[in-house]
Amino acid sequence: MSIQVADDRKIIVKVPLGTPTFVAENFIREKKDWITKQIEKVEKQSKLADFMGPLTEEDIRQIKKKARVIIPQRVEYYAKMADISYNRIFIRLQKSRWGSCSVDGNLNFNCLLVLMPPEILDSVVVHELCHRHHMNHSKEFYDEVLRIFPDYKRCNKWLKQNGGVYFKRIENFGFECHSNALAR
């Protein structure tokens, strides 16, 4: 069973087919404090995003321009440091993802990462590079991430707590996710 609090503060509960209603209700009661914290987090992020205002098309153009310079530099730095190879880098404006790594060795990054503190960007870069050795989130994967980037847990926590603000700033932005592939 799982519970999710959506951006509109709706609570989504997923239960296996055939689960009795009382079991789901008990699960929700057990998670009451967590649900309350998540709703508070969503409200805080919404207020901050409203205060900061939505990003414009020109903002996005400038962010992508900056990302096309900064992100490949950080990837190259950590790839050399950890002796990890990769294929191509793609930079996109994405609504719900910070990065990913394909089985072909392509690294994908959200251009919004350049708006964050540099160590947050670095933590995502290292995370995706480590997927070149571990295409999962196993203990071995996280051991490698922490070996390369010891401050990963703090940065990941920051991203979970604050990343929603950045997504909210583009949620009403009518855009297509144009990719910018960068050759090595």
MODELLER restraints for C-alpha pairs under 7 A, 6 or more apart:
rsr = mdl.restraints
at = mdl.atoms
rsr.add(forms.Gaussian(group=physical.xy_distance, feature=features.Distance(at['CA:1:A'], at['CA:14:A']), mean=5.49, stdev=0.5))
rsr.add(forms.Gaussian(group=physical.xy_distance, feature=features.Distance(at['CA:1:A'], at['CA:15:A']), mean=4.64, stdev=0.5))
rsr.add(forms.Gaussian(group=physical.xy_distance, feature=features.Distance(at['CA:1:A'], at['CA:16:A']), mean=6.77, stdev=0.5))
rsr.add(forms.Gaussian(group=physical.xy_distance, feature=features.Distance(at['CA:2:A'], at['CA:13:A']), mean=5.80, stdev=0.5))
rsr.add(forms.Gaussian(group=physical.xy_distance, feature=features.Distance(at['CA:2:A'], at['CA:14:A']), mean=5.22, stdev=0.5))
rsr.add(forms.Gaussian(group=physical.xy_distance, feature=features.Distance(at['CA:2:A'], at['CA:15:A']), mean=6.82, stdev=0.5))
rsr.add(forms.Gaussian(group=physical.xy_distance, feature=features.Distance(at['CA:3:A'], at['CA:11:A']), mean=6.95, stdev=0.5))
rsr.add(forms.Gaussian(group=physical.xy_distance, feature=features.Distance(at['CA:3:A'], at['CA:12:A']), mean=5.61, stdev=0.5))
rsr.add(forms.Gaussian(group=physical.xy_distance, feature=features.Distance(at['CA:3:A'], at['CA:13:A']), mean=4.53, stdev=0.5))
rsr.add(forms.Gaussian(group=physical.xy_distance, feature=features.Distance(at['CA:3:A'], at['CA:14:A']), mean=6.37, stdev=0.5))
rsr.add(forms.Gaussian(group=physical.xy_distance, feature=features.Distance(at['CA:4:A'], at['CA:11:A']), mean=5.82, stdev=0.5))
rsr.add(forms.Gaussian(group=physical.xy_distance, feature=features.Distance(at['CA:4:A'], at['CA:12:A']), mean=5.03, stdev=0.5))
rsr.add(forms.Gaussian(group=physical.xy_distance, feature=features.Distance(at['CA:4:A'], at['CA:13:A']), mean=6.49, stdev=0.5))
rsr.add(forms.Gaussian(group=physical.xy_distance, feature=features.Distance(at['CA:5:A'], at['CA:11:A']), mean=4.64, stdev=0.5))
rsr.add(forms.Gaussian(group=physical.xy_distance, feature=features.Distance(at['CA:5:A'], at['CA:12:A']), mean=6.17, stdev=0.5))
rsr.add(forms.Gaussian(group=physical.xy_distance, feature=features.Distance(at['CA:5:A'], at['CA:38:A']), mean=6.44, stdev=0.5))
rsr.add(forms.Gaussian(group=physical.xy_distance, feature=features.Distance(at['CA:5:A'], at['CA:39:A']), mean=6.71, stdev=0.5))
rsr.add(forms.Gaussian(group=physical.xy_distance, feature=features.Distance(at['CA:7:A'], at['CA:42:A']), mean=6.17, stdev=0.5))
rsr.add(forms.Gaussian(group=physical.xy_distance, feature=features.Distance(at['CA:9:A'], at['CA:39:A']), mean=6.01, stdev=0.5))
rsr.add(forms.Gaussian(group=physical.xy_distance, feature=features.Distance(at['CA:45:A'], at['CA:164:A']), mean=6.28, stdev=0.5))
rsr.add(forms.Gaussian(group=physical.xy_distance, feature=features.Distance(at['CA:45:A'], at['CA:165:A']), mean=4.97, stdev=0.5))
rsr.add(forms.Gaussian(group=physical.xy_distance, feature=features.Distance(at['CA:46:A'], at['CA:165:A']), mean=6.69, stdev=0.5))
rsr.add(forms.Gaussian(group=physical.xy_distance, feature=features.Distance(at['CA:46:A'], at['CA:168:A']), mean=6.90, stdev=0.5))
rsr.add(forms.Gaussian(group=physical.xy_distance, feature=features.Distance(at['CA:48:A'], at['CA:165:A']), mean=6.66, stdev=0.5))
rsr.add(forms.Gaussian(group=physical.xy_distance, feature=features.Distance(at['CA:49:A'], at['CA:165:A']), mean=5.22, stdev=0.5))
rsr.add(forms.Gaussian(group=physical.xy_distance, feature=features.Distance(at['CA:49:A'], at['CA:168:A']), mean=6.04, stdev=0.5))
rsr.add(forms.Gaussian(group=physical.xy_distance, feature=features.Distance(at['CA:49:A'], at['CA:169:A']), mean=5.67, stdev=0.5))
rsr.add(forms.Gaussian(group=physical.xy_distance, feature=features.Distance(at['CA:53:A'], at['CA:169:A']), mean=6.48, stdev=0.5))
rsr.add(forms.Gaussian(group=physical.xy_distance, feature=features.Distance(at['CA:54:A'], at['CA:169:A']), mean=4.45, stdev=0.5))
rsr.add(forms.Gaussian(group=physical.xy_distance, feature=features.Distance(at['CA:54:A'], at['CA:170:A']), mean=6.12, stdev=0.5))
rsr.add(forms.Gaussian(group=physical.xy_distance, feature=features.Distance(at['CA:55:A'], at['CA:169:A']), mean=5.83, stdev=0.5))
rsr.add(forms.Gaussian(group=physical.xy_distance, feature=features.Distance(at['CA:55:A'], at['CA:170:A']), mean=6.10, stdev=0.5))
rsr.add(forms.Gaussian(group=physical.xy_distance, feature=features.Distance(at['CA:63:A'], at['CA:111:A']), mean=6.46, stdev=0.5))
rsr.add(forms.Gaussian(group=physical.xy_distance, feature=features.Distance(at['CA:63:A'], at['CA:112:A']), mean=6.91, stdev=0.5))
rsr.add(forms.Gaussian(group=physical.xy_distance, feature=features.Distance(at['CA:64:A'], at['CA:111:A']), mean=5.58, stdev=0.5))
rsr.add(forms.Gaussian(group=physical.xy_distance, feature=features.Distance(at['CA:67:A'], at['CA:111:A']), mean=5.45, stdev=0.5))
rsr.add(forms.Gaussian(group=physical.xy_distance, feature=features.Distance(at['CA:67:A'], at['CA:114:A']), mean=5.92, stdev=0.5))
rsr.add(forms.Gaussian(group=physical.xy_distance, feature=features.Distance(at['CA:68:A'], at['CA:91:A']), mean=6.89, stdev=0.5))
rsr.add(forms.Gaussian(group=physical.xy_distance, feature=features.Distance(at['CA:74:A'], at['CA:122:A']), mean=6.66, stdev=0.5))
rsr.add(forms.Gaussian(group=physical.xy_distance, feature=features.Distance(at['CA:75:A'], at['CA:125:A']), mean=5.97, stdev=0.5))
rsr.add(forms.Gaussian(group=physical.xy_distance, feature=features.Distance(at['CA:78:A'], at['CA:126:A']), mean=6.70, stdev=0.5))
rsr.add(forms.Gaussian(group=physical.xy_distance, feature=features.Distance(at['CA:79:A'], at['CA:85:A']), mean=6.37, stdev=0.5))
rsr.add(forms.Gaussian(group=physical.xy_distance, feature=features.Distance(at['CA:82:A'], at['CA:148:A']), mean=6.82, stdev=0.5))
rsr.add(forms.Gaussian(group=physical.xy_distance, feature=features.Distance(at['CA:84:A'], at['CA:129:A']), mean=6.84, stdev=0.5))
rsr.add(forms.Gaussian(group=physical.xy_distance, feature=features.Distance(at['CA:86:A'], at['CA:105:A']), mean=4.87, stdev=0.5))
rsr.add(forms.Gaussian(group=physical.xy_distance, feature=features.Distance(at['CA:86:A'], at['CA:106:A']), mean=6.27, stdev=0.5))
rsr.add(forms.Gaussian(group=physical.xy_distance, feature=features.Distance(at['CA:87:A'], at['CA:105:A']), mean=4.90, stdev=0.5))
rsr.add(forms.Gaussian(group=physical.xy_distance, feature=features.Distance(at['CA:87:A'], at['CA:106:A']), mean=5.03, stdev=0.5))
rsr.add(forms.Gaussian(group=physical.xy_distance, feature=features.Distance(at['CA:88:A'], at['CA:106:A']), mean=4.74, stdev=0.5))
rsr.add(forms.Gaussian(group=physical.xy_distance, feature=features.Distance(at['CA:88:A'], at['CA:107:A']), mean=6.19, stdev=0.5))
rsr.add(forms.Gaussian(group=physical.xy_distance, feature=features.Distance(at['CA:88:A'], at['CA:181:A']), mean=6.76, stdev=0.5))
rsr.add(forms.Gaussian(group=physical.xy_distance, feature=features.Distance(at['CA:88:A'], at['CA:182:A']), mean=6.02, stdev=0.5))
rsr.add(forms.Gaussian(group=physical.xy_distance, feature=features.Distance(at['CA:88:A'], at['CA:183:A']), mean=5.53, stdev=0.5))
rsr.add(forms.Gaussian(group=physical.xy_distance, feature=features.Distance(at['CA:88:A'], at['CA:184:A']), mean=6.39, stdev=0.5))
rsr.add(forms.Gaussian(group=physical.xy_distance, feature=features.Distance(at['CA:89:A'], at['CA:106:A']), mean=5.83, stdev=0.5))
rsr.add(forms.Gaussian(group=physical.xy_distance, feature=features.Distance(at['CA:89:A'], at['CA:107:A']), mean=4.79, stdev=0.5))
rsr.add(forms.Gaussian(group=physical.xy_distance, feature=features.Distance(at['CA:89:A'], at['CA:108:A']), mean=5.84, stdev=0.5))
rsr.add(forms.Gaussian(group=physical.xy_distance, feature=features.Distance(at['CA:89:A'], at['CA:181:A']), mean=5.72, stdev=0.5))
rsr.add(forms.Gaussian(group=physical.xy_distance, feature=features.Distance(at['CA:89:A'], at['CA:182:A']), mean=5.21, stdev=0.5))
rsr.add(forms.Gaussian(group=physical.xy_distance, feature=features.Distance(at['CA:89:A'], at['CA:183:A']), mean=6.93, stdev=0.5))
rsr.add(forms.Gaussian(group=physical.xy_distance, feature=features.Distance(at['CA:90:A'], at['CA:107:A']), mean=6.13, stdev=0.5))
rsr.add(forms.Gaussian(group=physical.xy_distance, feature=features.Distance(at['CA:90:A'], at['CA:108:A']), mean=4.65, stdev=0.5))
rsr.add(forms.Gaussian(group=physical.xy_distance, feature=features.Distance(at['CA:90:A'], at['CA:109:A']), mean=6.26, stdev=0.5))
rsr.add(forms.Gaussian(group=physical.xy_distance, feature=features.Distance(at['CA:90:A'], at['CA:179:A']), mean=6.10, stdev=0.5))
rsr.add(forms.Gaussian(group=physical.xy_distance, feature=features.Distance(at['CA:90:A'], at['CA:180:A']), mean=5.38, stdev=0.5))
rsr.add(forms.Gaussian(group=physical.xy_distance, feature=features.Distance(at['CA:90:A'], at['CA:181:A']), mean=4.40, stdev=0.5))
rsr.add(forms.Gaussian(group=physical.xy_distance, feature=features.Distance(at['CA:90:A'], at['CA:182:A']), mean=6.17, stdev=0.5))
rsr.add(forms.Gaussian(group=physical.xy_distance, feature=features.Distance(at['CA:91:A'], at['CA:108:A']), mean=5.89, stdev=0.5))
rsr.add(forms.Gaussian(group=physical.xy_distance, feature=features.Distance(at['CA:91:A'], at['CA:109:A']), mean=5.00, stdev=0.5))
rsr.add(forms.Gaussian(group=physical.xy_distance, feature=features.Distance(at['CA:91:A'], at['CA:110:A']), mean=5.86, stdev=0.5))
rsr.add(forms.Gaussian(group=physical.xy_distance, feature=features.Distance(at['CA:91:A'], at['CA:111:A']), mean=5.80, stdev=0.5))
rsr.add(forms.Gaussian(group=physical.xy_distance, feature=features.Distance(at['CA:91:A'], at['CA:179:A']), mean=5.71, stdev=0.5))
rsr.add(forms.Gaussian(group=physical.xy_distance, feature=features.Distance(at['CA:91:A'], at['CA:180:A']), mean=5.23, stdev=0.5))
rsr.add(forms.Gaussian(group=physical.xy_distance, feature=features.Distance(at['CA:91:A'], at['CA:181:A']), mean=6.63, stdev=0.5))
rsr.add(forms.Gaussian(group=physical.xy_distance, feature=features.Distance(at['CA:92:A'], at['CA:109:A']), mean=6.27, stdev=0.5))
rsr.add(forms.Gaussian(group=physical.xy_distance, feature=features.Distance(at['CA:92:A'], at['CA:110:A']), mean=5.11, stdev=0.5))
rsr.add(forms.Gaussian(group=physical.xy_distance, feature=features.Distance(at['CA:92:A'], at['CA:111:A']), mean=5.62, stdev=0.5))
rsr.add(forms.Gaussian(group=physical.xy_distance, feature=features.Distance(at['CA:92:A'], at['CA:177:A']), mean=6.05, stdev=0.5))
rsr.add(forms.Gaussian(group=physical.xy_distance, feature=features.Distance(at['CA:92:A'], at['CA:178:A']), mean=6.00, stdev=0.5))
rsr.add(forms.Gaussian(group=physical.xy_distance, feature=features.Distance(at['CA:92:A'], at['CA:179:A']), mean=4.85, stdev=0.5))
rsr.add(forms.Gaussian(group=physical.xy_distance, feature=features.Distance(at['CA:92:A'], at['CA:180:A']), mean=6.57, stdev=0.5))
rsr.add(forms.Gaussian(group=physical.xy_distance, feature=features.Distance(at['CA:93:A'], at['CA:110:A']), mean=5.33, stdev=0.5))
rsr.add(forms.Gaussian(group=physical.xy_distance, feature=features.Distance(at['CA:93:A'], at['CA:111:A']), mean=5.49, stdev=0.5))
rsr.add(forms.Gaussian(group=physical.xy_distance, feature=features.Distance(at['CA:93:A'], at['CA:112:A']), mean=6.87, stdev=0.5))
rsr.add(forms.Gaussian(group=physical.xy_distance, feature=features.Distance(at['CA:93:A'], at['CA:177:A']), mean=5.62, stdev=0.5))
rsr.add(forms.Gaussian(group=physical.xy_distance, feature=features.Distance(at['CA:94:A'], at['CA:110:A']), mean=5.68, stdev=0.5))
rsr.add(forms.Gaussian(group=physical.xy_distance, feature=features.Distance(at['CA:94:A'], at['CA:177:A']), mean=6.39, stdev=0.5))
rsr.add(forms.Gaussian(group=physical.xy_distance, feature=features.Distance(at['CA:95:A'], at['CA:167:A']), mean=5.84, stdev=0.5))
rsr.add(forms.Gaussian(group=physical.xy_distance, feature=features.Distance(at['CA:95:A'], at['CA:171:A']), mean=6.97, stdev=0.5))
rsr.add(forms.Gaussian(group=physical.xy_distance, feature=features.Distance(at['CA:96:A'], at['CA:167:A']), mean=6.79, stdev=0.5))
rsr.add(forms.Gaussian(group=physical.xy_distance, feature=features.Distance(at['CA:97:A'], at['CA:110:A']), mean=6.80, stdev=0.5))
rsr.add(forms.Gaussian(group=physical.xy_distance, feature=features.Distance(at['CA:98:A'], at['CA:109:A']), mean=5.78, stdev=0.5))
rsr.add(forms.Gaussian(group=physical.xy_distance, feature=features.Distance(at['CA:98:A'], at['CA:110:A']), mean=4.95, stdev=0.5))
rsr.add(forms.Gaussian(group=physical.xy_distance, feature=features.Distance(at['CA:99:A'], at['CA:108:A']), mean=5.19, stdev=0.5))
rsr.add(forms.Gaussian(group=physical.xy_distance, feature=features.Distance(at['CA:99:A'], at['CA:109:A']), mean=4.27, stdev=0.5))
rsr.add(forms.Gaussian(group=physical.xy_distance, feature=features.Distance(at['CA:99:A'], at['CA:110:A']), mean=6.01, stdev=0.5))
rsr.add(forms.Gaussian(group=physical.xy_distance, feature=features.Distance(at['CA:99:A'], at['CA:124:A']), mean=6.73, stdev=0.5))
rsr.add(forms.Gaussian(group=physical.xy_distance, feature=features.Distance(at['CA:99:A'], at['CA:128:A']), mean=6.67, stdev=0.5))
rsr.add(forms.Gaussian(group=physical.xy_distance, feature=features.Distance(at['CA:100:A'], at['CA:107:A']), mean=5.96, stdev=0.5))
rsr.add(forms.Gaussian(group=physical.xy_distance, feature=features.Distance(at['CA:100:A'], at['CA:108:A']), mean=5.07, stdev=0.5))
rsr.add(forms.Gaussian(group=physical.xy_distance, feature=features.Distance(at['CA:100:A'], at['CA:109:A']), mean=6.70, stdev=0.5))
rsr.add(forms.Gaussian(group=physical.xy_distance, feature=features.Distance(at['CA:100:A'], at['CA:128:A']), mean=5.92, stdev=0.5))
rsr.add(forms.Gaussian(group=physical.xy_distance, feature=features.Distance(at['CA:101:A'], at['CA:107:A']), mean=4.66, stdev=0.5))
rsr.add(forms.Gaussian(group=physical.xy_distance, feature=features.Distance(at['CA:101:A'], at['CA:108:A']), mean=6.18, stdev=0.5))
rsr.add(forms.Gaussian(group=physical.xy_distance, feature=features.Distance(at['CA:101:A'], at['CA:128:A']), mean=5.68, stdev=0.5))
rsr.add(forms.Gaussian(group=physical.xy_distance, feature=features.Distance(at['CA:101:A'], at['CA:131:A']), mean=6.38, stdev=0.5))
rsr.add(forms.Gaussian(group=physical.xy_distance, feature=features.Distance(at['CA:105:A'], at['CA:132:A']), mean=6.44, stdev=0.5))
rsr.add(forms.Gaussian(group=physical.xy_distance, feature=features.Distance(at['CA:107:A'], at['CA:128:A']), mean=6.79, stdev=0.5))
rsr.add(forms.Gaussian(group=physical.xy_distance, feature=features.Distance(at['CA:113:A'], at['CA:121:A']), mean=5.52, stdev=0.5))
rsr.add(forms.Gaussian(group=physical.xy_distance, feature=features.Distance(at['CA:114:A'], at['CA:121:A']), mean=6.71, stdev=0.5))
rsr.add(forms.Gaussian(group=physical.xy_distance, feature=features.Distance(at['CA:119:A'], at['CA:155:A']), mean=6.97, stdev=0.5))
rsr.add(forms.Gaussian(group=physical.xy_distance, feature=features.Distance(at['CA:120:A'], at['CA:155:A']), mean=5.44, stdev=0.5))
rsr.add(forms.Gaussian(group=physical.xy_distance, feature=features.Distance(at['CA:123:A'], at['CA:149:A']), mean=6.86, stdev=0.5))
rsr.add(forms.Gaussian(group=physical.xy_distance, feature=features.Distance(at['CA:123:A'], at['CA:152:A']), mean=5.68, stdev=0.5))
rsr.add(forms.Gaussian(group=physical.xy_distance, feature=features.Distance(at['CA:123:A'], at['CA:155:A']), mean=6.48, stdev=0.5))
rsr.add(forms.Gaussian(group=physical.xy_distance, feature=features.Distance(at['CA:126:A'], at['CA:145:A']), mean=6.35, stdev=0.5))
rsr.add(forms.Gaussian(group=physical.xy_distance, feature=features.Distance(at['CA:127:A'], at['CA:145:A']), mean=6.07, stdev=0.5))
rsr.add(forms.Gaussian(group=physical.xy_distance, feature=features.Distance(at['CA:130:A'], at['CA:141:A']), mean=6.62, stdev=0.5))
rsr.add(forms.Gaussian(group=physical.xy_distance, feature=features.Distance(at['CA:130:A'], at['CA:144:A']), mean=6.77, stdev=0.5))
rsr.add(forms.Gaussian(group=physical.xy_distance, feature=features.Distance(at['CA:130:A'], at['CA:145:A']), mean=6.27, stdev=0.5))
rsr.add(forms.Gaussian(group=physical.xy_distance, feature=features.Distance(at['CA:134:A'], at['CA:141:A']), mean=5.59, stdev=0.5))
rsr.add(forms.Gaussian(group=physical.xy_distance, feature=features.Distance(at['CA:146:A'], at['CA:152:A']), mean=6.16, stdev=0.5))
